[in-house]
Amino acid sequence: MLSSIPLTLACGDYDRTRPIKDGRVNVEGCALTYLPMEPEEIFHRAFKHGEFDACEISFSSYLRSVDAGNPAYIGI
């Protein structure tokens, strides 16, 4: 029996991500929890609490965390 990896994705409700949100597109091997939020809330929760497995984040804040040597996320 195959098991699915739980994965949380926080991002804005965009036309490009809506197929993931409504299930037309699946993330193979993952049990995806899609969390539509406003970018400001995502950025705060991502950097303050590291709440998500994947999310959109502020590029400048991401670069600052990389420069400081402690990025919570990997940029893709």
N, CA, C and O of each residue as an XYZ file, in Angstrom:
304
protein
N       0.833     -1.190      0.000
C       0.000      0.000      0.000
C       0.877      1.252      0.000
O       1.783      1.387      0.822
N       0.607      2.134     -0.900
C       1.363      3.376     -0.984
C       0.810      4.389      0.000
O      -0.404      4.512      0.164
N       1.699      5.105      0.645
C       1.245      6.162      1.543
C       1.577      7.512      0.932
O       2.542      7.655      0.181
N       0.768      8.483      1.265
C       0.968      9.840      0.760
C       1.676     10.678      1.802
O       1.395     10.572      2.996
N       2.579     11.495      1.353
C       3.303     12.412      2.230
C       2.414     13.628      2.467
O       1.965     14.251      1.506
N       2.150     13.981      3.728
C       1.367     15.194      3.973
C       2.177     16.437      3.605
O       3.355     16.540      3.947
N       1.547     17.371      2.914
C       2.222     18.574      2.445
C       1.268     19.750      2.522
O       0.145     19.677      2.023
N       1.714     20.840      3.149
C       0.911     22.062      3.179
C       1.490     23.065      2.198
O       2.704     23.254      2.121
N       0.605     23.701      1.452
C       0.989     24.726      0.486
C       0.164     25.974      0.763
O      -1.063     25.941      0.674
N       0.825     27.065      1.097
C       0.146     28.339      1.332
C       0.504     29.291      0.204
O       1.676     29.574     -0.042
N      -0.531     29.783     -0.481
C      -0.293     30.767     -1.540
C      -1.590     31.500     -1.843
O      -2.670     31.095     -1.414
N      -1.459     32.567     -2.578
C      -2.620     33.344     -2.956
C      -3.543     32.540     -3.863
O      -3.134     31.547     -4.464
N      -4.774     32.977     -3.950
C      -5.763     32.318     -4.798
C      -5.645     32.899     -6.199
O      -6.358     33.835     -6.560
N      -4.729     32.327     -6.988
C      -4.433     32.823     -8.321
C      -4.973     31.883     -9.386
O      -5.225     30.710     -9.111
N      -5.149     32.385    -10.588
C      -5.595     31.519    -11.686
C      -4.594     30.394    -11.937
O      -4.984     29.313    -12.379
N      -3.311     30.630    -11.663
C      -2.274     29.629    -11.891
C      -2.278     28.533    -10.829
O      -1.801     27.429    -11.093
N      -2.800     28.806     -9.649
C      -2.811     27.808     -8.578
C      -4.194     27.205     -8.340
O      -4.325     26.224     -7.608
N      -5.206     27.776     -8.943
C      -6.575     27.293     -8.748
C      -6.757     25.825     -9.125
O      -7.514     25.129     -8.447
N      -6.095     25.313    -10.184
C      -6.241     23.883    -10.491
C      -5.741     22.972     -9.359
O      -6.257     21.868     -9.183
N      -4.763     23.419     -8.610
C      -4.324     22.646     -7.444
C      -5.387     22.746     -6.352
O      -5.745     21.750     -5.724
N      -5.877     23.945     -6.140
C      -6.887     24.178     -5.100
C      -8.148     23.352     -5.341
O      -8.679     22.751     -4.407
N      -8.633     23.315     -6.585
C      -9.902     22.634     -6.844
C      -9.741     21.154     -7.204
O     -10.729     20.472     -7.474
N      -8.501     20.657     -7.207
C      -8.276     19.238     -7.411
C      -8.078     18.795     -8.845
O      -7.886     17.604     -9.089
N      -8.118     19.719     -9.815
C      -7.869     19.335    -11.212
C      -6.439     18.861    -11.406
O      -6.162     18.029    -12.270
N      -5.528     19.400    -10.591
C      -4.125     18.993    -10.639
C      -3.757     18.440     -9.267
O      -4.004     19.072     -8.240
N      -3.160     17.242     -9.267
C      -2.736     16.615     -8.021
C      -1.228     16.681     -7.896
O      -0.515     16.803     -8.892
N      -0.748     16.600     -6.673
C       0.679     16.503     -6.423
C       0.929     15.027     -6.125
O       0.616     14.540     -5.039
N       1.487     14.338     -7.087
C       1.661     12.891     -6.993
C       2.438     12.500     -5.732
O       3.495     13.059     -5.441
N       1.902     11.548     -5.004
C       2.554     11.033     -3.810
C       2.339     11.873     -2.566
O       2.885     11.565     -1.507
N       1.545     12.938     -2.684
C       1.326     13.839     -1.551
C      -0.155     13.969     -1.219
O      -1.020     13.947     -2.094
N      -0.409     14.103      0.057
C      -1.742     14.471      0.538
C      -1.670     15.974      0.780
O      -1.267     16.423      1.853
N      -2.061     16.737     -0.217
C      -1.865     18.186     -0.202
C      -2.979     18.903      0.541
O      -4.164     18.652      0.320
N      -2.569     19.801      1.426
C      -3.494     20.730      2.055
C      -3.162     22.103      1.496
O      -2.109     22.668      1.788
N      -4.073     22.632      0.687
C      -3.884     23.931      0.035
C      -4.497     25.001      0.930
O      -5.673     24.922      1.286
N      -3.711     25.981      1.286
C      -4.148     27.053      2.192
C      -4.117     28.386      1.458
O      -3.072     29.033      1.400
N      -5.252     28.807      0.896
C      -5.263     30.104      0.212
C      -5.264     31.238      1.231
O      -6.122     31.294      2.111
N      -4.300     32.135      1.103
C      -4.153     33.264      2.034
C      -3.637     34.473      1.287
O      -3.153     34.372      0.160
N      -3.749     35.606      1.928
C      -3.149     36.825      1.397
C      -1.635     36.758      1.605
O      -1.175     36.238      2.621
N      -0.862     37.277      0.658
C       0.591     37.193      0.759
C       1.177     37.709      2.079
O       2.088     37.092      2.630
N       0.668     38.819      2.584
C       1.227     39.374      3.818
C       1.101     38.396      4.980
O       2.021     38.276      5.789
N      -0.030     37.694      5.069
C      -0.221     36.710      6.133
C       0.718     35.518      5.941
O       1.296     35.008      6.901
N       0.861     35.086      4.694
C       1.768     33.972      4.411
C       3.190     34.337      4.812
O       3.862     33.566      5.497
N       3.652     35.517      4.386
C       5.026     35.928      4.683
C       5.268     35.939      6.187
O       6.272     35.414      6.669
N       4.347     36.537      6.917
C       4.499     36.637      8.374
C       4.555     35.245      9.004
O       5.468     34.944      9.774
N       3.593     34.412      8.680
C       3.522     33.085      9.302
C       4.683     32.193      8.875
O       5.159     31.373      9.661
N       5.137     32.348      7.644
C       6.255     31.541      7.157
C       7.545     31.889      7.885
O       8.257     30.998      8.350
N       7.851     33.186      7.987
C       9.119     33.583      8.591
C       9.075     33.591     10.110
O      10.093     33.344     10.757
N       7.938     33.864     10.680
C       7.826     33.915     12.144
C       7.713     32.509     12.746
O       8.308     32.224     13.785
N       6.943     31.632     12.083
C       6.630     30.334     12.682
C       7.034     29.139     11.825
O       6.976     28.004     12.300
N       7.441     29.361     10.582
C       7.799     28.250      9.695
C       6.675     27.242      9.536
O       6.907     26.033      9.561
N       5.445     27.745      9.372
C       4.246     26.909      9.429
C       4.006     26.005      8.229
O       3.279     25.020      8.356
N       4.576     26.295      7.089
C       4.181     25.612      5.864
C       5.328     24.777      5.303
O       6.502     25.079      5.517
N       4.961     23.722      4.581
C       5.978     22.936      3.881
C       6.429     23.664      2.622
O       7.603     23.614      2.254
N       5.495     24.336      1.968
C       5.793     25.111      0.759
C       4.890     26.337      0.757
O       3.740     26.268      1.193
N       5.411     27.461      0.267
C       4.608     28.683      0.246
C       5.281     29.728     -0.634
O       6.455     29.618     -0.988
N       4.494     30.742     -0.971
C       5.106     31.894     -1.619
C       5.632     32.790     -0.496
O       4.989     32.951      0.541
N       6.785     33.356     -0.718
C       7.374     34.224      0.304
C       7.983     35.453     -0.357
O       8.216     35.499     -1.564
N       8.223     36.427      0.475
C       8.865     37.661      0.027
C      10.296     37.344     -0.405
O      11.080     36.795      0.370
N      10.627     37.694     -1.644
C      11.968     37.405     -2.148
C      13.034     38.126     -1.344
O      14.082     37.551     -1.051
N      12.782     39.384     -0.982
C      13.791     40.128     -0.225
C      13.989     39.523      1.168
O      15.119     39.434      1.648
N      12.908     39.110      1.811
C      13.042     38.465      3.126
C      13.746     37.121      3.006
O      14.539     36.744      3.868
N      13.448     36.407      1.935
C      14.130     35.139      1.703
C      15.635     35.371      1.542
O      16.438     34.664      2.151
N      16.021     36.360      0.721
C      17.446     36.646      0.520
C      18.121     37.056      1.823
O      19.269     36.689      2.074
N      17.414     37.812      2.645
C      17.978     38.191      3.953
C      18.219     36.962      4.810
O      19.243     36.876      5.488
N      17.287     36.002      4.794
C      17.460     34.788      5.604
C      18.618     33.936      5.072
O      19.346     33.323      5.852
N      18.788     33.898      3.751
C      19.913     33.169      3.165
C      21.224     33.838      3.573
O      22.179     33.162      3.956
N      21.267     35.156      3.491
C      22.470     35.905      3.859
C      22.820     35.705      5.333
O      23.994     35.649      5.699
N      21.794     35.599      6.169
C      22.022     35.388      7.601
C      22.409     33.946      7.917
O      22.813     33.631      9.036
N      22.279     33.073      6.912
C      22.686     31.684      7.116
C      21.628     30.796      7.743
O      21.932     29.690      8.188
N      20.382     31.270      7.786
C      19.341     30.453      8.413
C      18.025     30.461      7.634
O      16.978     30.783      8.197
N      18.066     30.111      6.349
C      16.813     30.094      5.595
C      15.901     28.958      6.057
O      16.337     27.814      6.186
N      14.643     29.283      6.303
C      13.669     28.263      6.702
C      13.125     27.515      5.487
O      12.542     26.440      5.625
N      13.316     28.085      4.301
C      12.780     27.518      3.073
C      13.864     27.496      2.007
O      14.857     28.216      2.104
N      13.669     26.667      0.993
C      14.552     26.611     -0.151
C      13.841     27.265     -1.321
O      12.729     26.866     -1.664
N      14.459     28.259     -1.938
C      13.846     28.956     -3.064
C      13.807     28.082     -4.312
O      14.793     27.427     -4.651
N      12.670     28.076     -4.985
C      12.589     27.324     -6.251
C      12.032     28.230     -7.337
O      11.880     27.802     -8.481
